[in-house]
Structure formats: structure tokens, C-alpha cells
Amino acid sequence: MLELVLYIFLRGEKVKVLVLTNLFPVASNRNSGIFITNRLKEYVNFDVFYDAVSLTYKDGFSIRIVKKILNREFNEPLEEINGVNYITFEWNIVKKLFYNLGAINLSKAIYRDIKKKLNIEQYDIIHAHGMYGDIPGGVVAKFIAKEFKKPYIVTMHGSDINYNMEKNAEIYLDVLENASKCIFVSNALLDKAKSYGYSGENAVVIPNGYDPEVFYRMDKRKVRKELGIYKEGYNYVGFVGNLIPIKRADTFDEIFRDIFKQLSNTKFIIVGDGFLREEIEKKTKDLDIIFTGRLSQKEVAKWMNAMDVMVLPSRDEGFGAVVIEAQACGTCVVGSSNGGIPEAIGFEEYIIEEGDNFEKRFATKIVEILREGYDPKKLIERSKKFTWKRIVEKEVEVYKKAIFKNVNIKQ
């Protein structure tokens, strides 16, 4: 009977979460960690209160002087974006020299700083997003959970499993197996973790979502005119994301050129930035191509609406939330068979299997879609189950069950 009363109490009460994230906005890229920011905005609708900590150290005065002399970029995590606040901590030279000793020591350092700044007892649960970089979120969450006897959850987003777990398997397995719950953004990512020895017994799959007030269908002709790119009878093919090898951006010239050979009335759009941009610009300078750089989500939504087809040929991907955003705009996405992309796309006919002549087969599929068309309503309807409201609702249920279980154990 007591268990039932506790469960009802927890379901009706406000929940307070300490969010630790390796994905956060920075001055040079305000969209960095946007999937954390957007879900936190939704928390208020579920009576979930939170404090969010960016797991990095911003450069203090002394370090900024040294970096200025050496002509290095400052580390500048933002403390507020789109109404969401992030707690940040600051390095000084002495601290940096003393603690720059690897992931575990750095995680302990920020853990101590979190304890000094926040009253940990007030939180019902700890939720870490990511196991990236020098201060893996899951490691910090485990330190806090162990000392304060709080349940902790870890969400794995992609590269943390795909590229970091193999070389840090012992640390990962310790964090994942001891968590109250491990959330994976796709089944493919969960399977990858299992291939490194993770049991999967405490796993649940909850993808990232999208904001339907930002990503929705607009009139393509109107949007193209507004953006100043309208050409009568033209096809529009685009990409949204980082211009890096994992996104297969190094082959864009090959894919785009093959499309152009078959449909010369095609304009190409690249939304995003990365170290491959200059190389892509050189290789595609004879094509009708637009590079927008990084944009706000509202601007991204306009460009997605301007596209007839969006491409995601990534060599790996945790989920590919840009797929859902594009589908919400009624824009077809063609993607590779890698990682969580097939789960994000949801339609077998728009997935190109990895293998020989991939780029050629990818381009051929895009041409086929441009010639034959597709049903935007089918894409929009599918996207509706990925709104942030639905995604956060699932996460909050995970919170409440973990809190209830923890209360029950303490008794």
C-alpha cells in the first residue's frame, strides 16, 4: 500500500533534476547542444524543474591573456540561450595546470565545483547527457549519485558510443551498468553499445525530437522567393549539418555533380559549417551552390522548406534529428543505412545501403525522387510522434520510475 501511495505522490509532484551535459551552446556555435536546450524548454510543461551544468571550464582572465598572446580561441560556453540557463565554471592557470590530468581527474574537479555551488540534496535525480571529451557526463553523474544516494540516468547521443566507447570501455561499462536507466537515441546506438560488452538490461530507446512551432510546412515557392533563390523550374537539393568526414561531406562534390549531370536545373544548398567547407567550395565552384553557414533554427527551417530533397549520407549517426525536422517541413530526406538514420527516416525507399558505388547510387535515388515526386503529408504525419512534448513525456516517465525505485530501496 505504501508503495502505491508513494508512486501516486511522485506522479503528481514536481520533479527536480540536475542536468549535466557535454552538449551545450558556445559563443562560436549557438546551436551546439540545441537538442538539450529544446528539451529543457519543454520541462516546464511537465512540472519538471532543473539546473543545467555545462561540463566544461570557460577560460578565466589569466587564461584569456595567455591565449590572446598565443592567438588561440577562447572557450566560451554560454550561460543563457532561448530562455534556458546553463551553469558554467571557470578555469585559472593554476587550476588548469593542476587538473589537466585526464577524464577521471577532470570529472572529479568539476564534481567538487558542482558540490560547492549547488545544494545536491534538493535534486530527485541526476541526468547526464553524453560521455564526451575530457569531462564525461556519465562519470560526473555517477560520482554525485554515489555520494548523495541519488538515482542517475545517462543519455547516449551518438559519437560517445560510436567513437569513444571502444577505447574507454571499462569506464563506459562502469557508468552504464550502474545507472538507473540508460537512454539511447536509437536502437542502432544501443546495439553498438552492446557490441562493446554493455548488457542492455537497464536500457530504453528515446530519440531526440523537434519543435513544431519552428519546423512546419511552408509554401516552397514563397520561401525561395523570400530567400532570394527562386528559379522557375529548378530542383533544390540540400544538406544541414557539420561539414566533417563523418557526415560524408568530403563526397558532396561527387554526389552533387552526379545529380547535376542528370538534372542540370538543380540548385544545391549547404546549411552549416566545418573544416571541410573551404575544400567543398573549391570543388563545387562550377555548380549552382549556396553556402549559408550556421543559422538559427528558425532560419534552418526556412531553408529546409526551400529544399525538394535533403541529404544525409553520413558514415555514422546516433539518430539524425535533422531528418525529423525536415520531414516536419514536408521535405523528403534521403539517407545512408548507417547508425540510426534508417530509424529516423522511417521509409525504406529513402535509405541507401552502404557499399560499393554508394555516392552514385545515392545521387541516382535523389534524381529519381526529383522526377517522380513524393507525398509531403506522409512525412509530416510521421514526424508528429517526435515532437519535444512527446519525447520529454517519455523521459519524465523514466525519471518518475527511477525516483520511485530509489525511494523504495531506501526504505
N, C-alpha and C positions, 0 to 999 in steps of 0.2 A: 504493500500500500504506500509506504514511504517513497519508494522508487517512482510510483506513478505521480504522486504529488510533486516530487522534485522535477520530473520531466515536464509536467504541465507548467510549473513555475518557470522553468528555463525557457520554454517555448513562448511564454507570454512576457518575459522580462527582456530588458535591453541587454545586449552583449557588448563587452568592451574588449577590443582586440589590439594587441601590439603587432603592427605590421613591420616586418624587416624586409627590405628589398634591395636586390642587386641591380634592379632596373628602375632608373629614376631620371627625371629631367635635368639637363645641364644647359649652361648658357649657350653652348655651341650647337645644341640639338634639343630644342624644347619638346620635341615629340618622343624623345628617348623615354622608355618606360610608360608610354601612353596607355598601355593596357592595364597598368597598375592604377594610374591616375583615374581612368574612367570607371573602374570597378569601385574605387573608393568613393567617388561621387554618388554612386548608387546605394552605398551602405545606409545612408540616412533614411531611405525608404523602407528599410528593414529593421529600424531601431538598433543598428549596429554603430557603436562609437569606436573610434580608433585613434591611435597615434601612429604615424608612419615614419620610420627611420631609414634614411638613405645610407646604405652600408659602404661608405667611403669617407675619406677625410678631405675636406676642402683645404686649400692652401692658405695658411695663416700669413701674417705680414712678413715675417722673416723669410719664409719660403718663396713668397711672391717676389721679394727683392732679388733673391738668388736666381730665380727663373727668368726674371726680367734681364738680368745681366747675361744669362746664358741663352736668351732669346727662345725660351721654352713656353709652351702654352700653360695657362693656369688651370687647375682642377676646380671647376666652379659648379657644383651641384646647386640647383635652385631650391629655395625654401618655400616657394608658393607657385602654383600654376593652376589655372582654371578653377580657382576656389579650393584647391586641395593643398594642404600644408605638409611639408616634409621637414623632419628634424635632421639637422646636419651637425657634424663635429669638425673641429679644426686642428690641423697639424701645426706644430712648430718644428724647427730644425732638430732640436734635442730629441723630441718625441719621435720624429721620423727616423732618425739615426738609430734610436734605441729599439724601436718596434719593427723595423723593416726586416723581419726575420722569418717570413713565410706565413702561410694562411692561418695556421693554428694560433701563432702568437699575435698576429694582427686581429684575429677574431676575438681573442681574449682581451686585447687592448680596447676594442670598441665596446665589448661587453661590459667592461668596467666603466667606461664612459656613459653607457646607457643607464647603468645602475645609479650612477651619481646624479644624472639629470632627471630620471623618471622614477616614479613610485611603481615598481613592478607588481606589487600586491594588488593594485587596482584592476589589473587585466584578468579576464577569464581565460584567455587563450593567446598563444603566440603563433603568428602565421608568417612564415618566411617564403619569399618569392625568389627562387633561384639558388644555385650553388656555384656562382660565377666568381672569377677573379681572385683577388688577394684576401677578400673577406667573405667567404661563402655564407649566404643567409642561413642555410640549414644548420651550419656549425654553431653560429651565434645563438640560434633558437634553442638548440639542444643544451647549450651552457645555461641559458636562462631557465629553461624548463626543469632542468635537473636541480638547480639550487632552490627555485621557488615552488617546485612541485606543481607546475602548470602543464597542461597538455600543449603540444605543439604540432603544427601542420606545415608541410613543405609542399610548395607547388613547383613543379619542374616544367620549364618553358621550351626547352629545345637544345641549344648548344651546350647547356650544362650537362646533359646526358650524352648527346651525340659526340661531343669533342673533349669533355673534361673527365667524364666518369672513368674511362678505361685507365688513365694514368693516375687516378686518385681513388681507385676502387675501394680501398679499405675505409677511407674517410666517408665516402658516399654511403657505403653499405651500413656503417655505424649510424649515420644520421637517418637514413631512410627506414631502416628496420625498427628503430626506436621511436619513430614519430607516431602520434595518434592516428594520423592519416597522411598519405602521400597523394597529392593531386597531380595528375599528368594531363597535359592539354590534348593528347591524342593517344589512341591505343598503340600506334606505331612507336611512340616515345616510351610507353610503358614496356612494350616488348623489348625495346633496345636496352632498357634498364635491367630487365630480367636476364638478358644475354650476358650481363656482367655479374650475375650472381644474386640479384635482388629477388626476394621471394614473391613479392607482389601481393602478399596477404593483407596488407593494410592500404592497398591502392584503390583509387577511384579516378575515373576519367571525366574531367570537366574542361571543355575548351575555353578559349578566350571568346569575347563577344564583340558587339559593335553598338554604337549609339544611333538609334533610328531617327533621332532629331537632327543628326548630321548627315547620315548616309541614307538617302532615299532617291527615288527615281525622279529625274528632271527631264525636260524636253532636250534631246541631244542637239537639235539644230540651234535652239536658243542658247544653250550653254556654249556651243562652239563659237557662235557669234559674239557672245559676251567675252569669251577668252581671246577673241581676235584670231581664231584659227579656222574659221569656216571656209570650206571649198566645196562647191557643188559637185556631187557625185563621188566624193572621196571616201575612202575607208580610213578608220582611225584605230591604230593598234598601239597599246601602251604597256608600261611596266610601272609598278610602285614599290619602292624599297631601297635598300642599300646597294650601292654599286660595288659589290665584292664577289670574289670567286664562288662562294657558297651559293649565291643566288644565280650562278652561271652567267653573270653579267659580262664575263670575258668572251662569251659567244654571241652577244646580241647582234654584232655586225653580221655574223653568218646567218642567223635566223632572220633578221630584218631584210638582208639583201636577197635571201631566197624568196621571201614574200614579195618583195619589190619586183623581182623578175617575172612573177606570175600576175601581180596586180600593181602596175606602176602608179596607179592613182591612190596610193596609200601614204598617209602621214603617220609618223611614229612619234610617240610621246614617252619621255622618261621622267618620272617624278621621283626625286630622291637624290642622294649624293653618295660619294665614296671615293676611295683612292683610284678606282678604275675609270672614273669619269673622263679624265683627260685622254686616256687611251681610246675609249669608246668614241669620244668626239672626233678624234683624228681618223679613226677607221670608218666612221659613218658620215663624214662631212659632205659627201656627194648625195646623201639621202635627204629626204624632206623630214627632218627630225627636230624635235623640240626638247630641250633640257630645262626643266623648271627649277631644279634644286629642291631643297627641303621646303615643305609648305605646312601650314596649319591643317588640321583635319578637315575644316570646312572647305578649304581650297582643294585639298586632295579629293574630296567628294565631288567637286565640280569637274575635275579632270577625269575622274573615274567615269562620270556620266558622259563626258565627251568621247570616251573610247567605245568602239564597237566590240573589241576584244581586248582583255587584259591578259598578260602572260606571266606565268610563274614557273619557270623551268628549273627551279632550284635543285642543287645536288643533294640537299637535305633540308628539312624544315620541321620544326616542332609541331606546328599546326598550319599556320598560314592564314592569320585572321584577315589579311587584306582580301582574301578570297571572299569571305563573308561580307565584308564591306562593299566590295564590287557587286556581288550578287544582290545586295540590298538596293543598289542603284539600278538593278536590272541589266547589268553588264556581264556578259559571258566571260568566264575565266578558263583558260587552257593551262594545265599544269603538268608537271612530271609525276611519275609514280613514286617519288621518294618521300620518306618520312610521313608526316601527317597530311600532306597535300591531298591525296585521294579522299580522306575523311572530310576535309574542308570543302572540296569541290562537290562531292556527293553524286556526281553523274559520270558514269564510266566512259561515256563517249567524249568527254573533255579531258581525259587523262592519257598522257603519252608515256608508254613504258620506257624505262631506262634501257639503254643498249646501243648497238651499232647504229650509225646514221641518225642519232637522236635529233640533232638540230634540223636536219632535212625533214624528218617525219613530223617534227613539231611545227615547222613552217607550213607544211602541206595541210595539216589539220586546221591551222588558222585560216588559210586560204579557202578551204572547204566551208568553214563556218561563215566567212565573209560572203561567200557566194550563195550559200543556201539559207542563211539566217538562223534564228533561234527564237524561243519564246521567253521574253523577259519576265512575264508573270510567274512562270515556273520557278525562276531563280529567286524572285522576290519572296514568293511563298515559302520557299525552303529557308531563306535567311531569317525568317521571323522567330525561329526557335533558338536563335543565337543572340537575341538582344541582351544587353547587360542586365536587365531586370531578371530574365530567366536564368542567366549564368550565376548571378550573385545569390539568387534564391537557393540554388543548389549548394553553393558554398556555405551559406548560412546554416543550412540543414546539417552539413558536415560539422560546423562549429558546435551546434547545439548538442549533437550526439556525442562529440568528443568531450564537451564540458560535463554533460550528464554522466558519462562513463567515469570521468575523473572524480566527480563528486562522490559517486558510488564507491569507487576504490578507496577514497579517503575514509569513508565510513567503516 
